[in-house]
Amino acid sequence: MVFIYHRLFRPSVFQPEVIPRFIREVYYKLRRKVLPQVSFKHEASGPSMLTSFPGPQMKALLNDVETVSQDNMNHYVFVNYDKSYGNYLVDSDGNTLLDLFGSISSMPLGYNHPDLINMTHSPSYPNYFVNRADLNNYYNSDLVNLLNESVYGIKPQGLDKVLLTCGCGSSANELAYKISMLRRSDKNVNVRQTNVAELANNENLSILSFQHGFHGRLGGTLATTRSKFIHKLGFSSFNWPVAPFPEIKYPLDQYHADNVKEEDRCIEALENILRSQKNVAAMILEPAQAEGGDNWFSPRYFRAVRQLATQYNVDFIVDEVQTGMATGRYWAHEDFQLETPPDMVTFSKKFQVSGIYMRNQVIPNNLSADFCGEGCVDLFRLKTLATINKVIARDNLFERSINAGQQFINLFEDTVKWNHTFSDVRGRGSFLAFNLKDTETRDRFVGFARNRGVFISGCGSRSIRLRPSLILQPNQYQYLSNVLNSFHP
């Protein structure tokens, strides 16, 4: 029976794109009756595709969602969260896929982790939902403990305070920009005792960002976003400075001299901008650009950027929205061993809450006029982060994610020895990526992989990014490796 199943029903045998539709529909009905139902008391043993992807139910839902959503461009998958478990999502058609995208790096413990489920059964947990208090003035009596177990227990080295925002990375970056500008206003005027006319005469401040970076879709964050320009269409934005970002070549050992030269070129260009433009309040940089194509750089480049920020009195904001909790530690920038810590670090996604860590030196005097501190957050999200922190420590998940990531890199390097469709594997922990030759081939591979039970997504112009959970097992990357080996464009 096992032999028959693997020969007749495994996804790689049946090619949905070359079979007439009416035959596929009959085939899928038979599969639903013949294949055993997956038990979700434990993680699935592997992908199981009952239909093509997207299947008929998902296509119908995609049509329905157009009636209630302003933007149908970003809908990748409809998930049955009741049936999804561990590293496997179950979609609206009953397909079980190994999820290597993790809601864009937002699922540290996968689906329906038992520790998180048990947390919701605690007697005090419902109080966090049913009592929507003014958290500027009505603090929960357990707030200090919640903060210490969640955000303050994991704060980056050298940073002192945290401000929490509305849950998304865009809001965290937006607030970081405002804090930097408010601090400079403190130096020049007393904001509370100055009229509007005097404030209007102040020098216009700006935030510097880097080519290919992505920091959000709000007002200031969209101005600093240098990828996905479709989001800027029809929207008036600030003409803020942009610095070149080094284009690193792989493999690193082979192109070391070229990469040093490229990084030096970008460092020199950045200093020229800072020297000529005196109104730059802050610069923002990701430890590895995510949306822009999983673009990395060397520690020496990162340290040089930090030194220039200090030299020209520009706040250095590190955007850890995607890299946070993803590279085998809480904060990717700490791998670069900065002599001076960042002025601010923004975070979201895997942390379940969003916000900013900052040094005491950058907190403006008039901050309380705009934001009132750590209490402005859904308390159940703090409780969730506290539970995630405990599981990470108890199960040694960061080390496990590093081992799993290295396992994939080893498998990938074995594949590219004979299959030159793929190249440039890079990353650490659960933050991994590789390239294909162009956008068309990359997009075709995404569809190919999803139809074989591995849910992935792209970034940049030709990259595949992997954002699995921290509980992914090293051997589960074997499924992706099999898909790589069977793809021939």
Secondary structure, DSSP 8 states (H G I E B T S, - for coil): -HHHHHHHTSTTT--GGGS-HHHHHHHHHHHHHHS----SSS--SS-B-SS-SS-HHHHHHHHHHTTT-S--TT----B-TTT-BBTEEEBTTS-EEEESSHHHHT-TT-BS-HHHHHHHTSTTHHHHHH----TTT---TTHHHHHHHTTGGG--TT--EEEE-SSSHHHHHHHHHHHHHHHHHHHH--GGG--HHHHHTS---EEEEETT----SSHHHHHH--S-GGGGTT-------EE------SSTTTTHHHHHHHHHHHHHHHHHHHHH-TTEEEEEE-SSBSTTT-B---HHHHHHHHHHHHHTT-EEEEE-TTTTTTSSSS-GGGGG--SS--SEEEE-GGGSS-EEEE-GGG--TTGGGT---TTSS-HHHHHHHHHHHHHHHHHTHHHHHHHHHHHHHHHHHHHHTT-TT-EEEEEETTEEEEE-SSHHHHHHHHHHHHTTTEE-EEETTTEEEE---TT--GGGHHHHHHHHHH---
